[in-house]
């Protein structure tokens, strides 16, 4: 991967980007890759020497690394383990995951319960609306730590865009710049089923890749696709009067608009415009987007 500095970032930031030493350890796949698109994982390997990432796009990764470095130095004991990478063999592949913090509680029967915490430097939006990948990731960690009884899963969210005024005025806004987010703990059968299915998907994609065959497509979830919408607007105009979540709702709105005296625009011919949800990751956050046939075909 080539690191560029098109925005004139200070050299220490560039050095961090160049010297990033992340490793999945002696494993076939890491948890973060397991829960992600098989296609993206394989394309990153294929085009590694051609991918260009600017240092400015790695600023928040630097903050995340700094947070982990500081918290890793916190007091450890037999009851607290930080930054431990665990391994487990699953259907022929070794899966690994680095757990930021494990807090152990001794039970009366001699067993132990572990509470798993993962640190994220993230946005307020992520805490308010949630991120499905957090649930997938932490339950995979629970699977790796299953030699212990897992008691709880939590995200410790460090909010880079937290605003005190919004915290005082908005009811659902986080009240502090660092908050814990409880993550649902799946039962063991659901977790194992999920992990085995993801392993199967990645293994099949790997075989196809090794045989120079098509490795499949990214799903809408992989591409962070926003929901499709239906815009009601005056004919010939771009600006929408209302944007709704289904064509039925849009038609119902037009009927209401034409029949009521409460409509806040003059009665006129209205039309419905379908607006496909944006593929957020493809546009801004995928390092292999420039090499992706699926993206190019969609944009034709």
Buried (B, 14 or more C-beta within 10 A) or exposed (E): BEBBBEEEBEEEBBEBBEEEEEEBEEBBBBBBBBBBBBBBBBBBEBBEEEBEBBBBBBBEBBEBBEBBEEBEEEEEEEEEBBBEBBEBEBEEBBBBBBBBBBBBEEEEEEEBBBBBBBBBBBBBEBBEEEBEEBBBBBBBBBBBBBEBEBBBBBBBBBBBEBBEEEBEEEEEBBEEBEBEBEBEBBEEEEBBEBBEEBBEBBBEBBEBBEEEEEBBBBEEEBBBBEEEBBBBBBEEEEEBBBBBEEEEBBBEBBEEBEEEEEEEEEEEEBEBEEBEEBBEBBEEEBBBBEBBEBBEEEEE
